[in-house]
Amino acid sequence: MEKKSLLPRNLRRKRVLFGVIAIMALTYVLGILPKRDSGAGIPLSPFFLSTGNKVRDFFGDVQGFFTAKKMLLRQLSELELLNHELTTRNAFLESKIQGIEHLERYLNERQTSGIVAAVLNQSLYVPYDTLIVDRGIQDDVEPGFNVVASGAILLGEVESVAARSAMVKLLSYPGVKTEGYVQSLSLNVVVEGIGGSNLKFNIPKNLEVKIGDRIVSTSRQGYLIGQVELIKEKELEPLKDVILRTPLNLRHLRFVELIP
């Protein structure tokens, strides 16, 4: 009977002793208890001193680690932002250099009779079959100027002008009508834009045209308007439709000439 009553008491003593030790270690770590270097204060065994120092150093190292990590992450974010900005600037400068090189090559390859303008865009915010060029009122550009590509292809006319830019309406713009000349037939026709860089005209069925035949402007220069791409005939109609295609890819167009 005495042994049974002693077991709980011993267990309670061990728990109390462990709690006292834990409290002393914690208070030392937190700096509540003073050290024994001045001879005053509560004396602590070397074990507690060593353990407290190690625990305190451990938590100090953990806090320093997370502080350093946060700083590194912030610096990494700043470097990524700077790299993106430099990449954008580099791409812009390369584009400008390429534009200057293309312009120099363009001017060296041909004699120009008008104002050389760079094509700015063909964005979705601009109507199809139109161009925006970088010459305007300050360059003495006026509505009605002819727009020529590669010195030989008539693209359209200047529709409107701003201070430093102009909108060009292409001959292929739906509803635009232009007088043309079919070289293979020695025949003047009215060419109408139907959109998507395409044009058309009508001629009697008994007149023969072939795929690839050229249609040029009736001006003295005889600029190329387009080439026959498709011929449509209907059995009960006396006329046939001849579809033309602008003889260049507008997506690759960099410069044009604006001619009064």
Secondary structure, DSSP 8 states (H G I E B T S, - for coil): -HHHHHHHHHHHHHHHHHHHHHHHHHHHHTT-S--STTS-S----HHHHHHHHHHHHHHHHHHHHHHHHHHHHHHHHHHHHHHHHHHHHHHHHHHHHHHHHHHHHHHHHS--SSEEEEEEE--TTS-TTEEEES--GGGT--TT-EEEETTTEEEEEEEEE-SS-EEEEETTSTT-EEEEEETTTTEEEEEEEEETTEEEEEEETTS---TT-EEEESSTT--EEEEEEEEEE-TT-SEEEEEEE-SS-GGG--EEEEE-
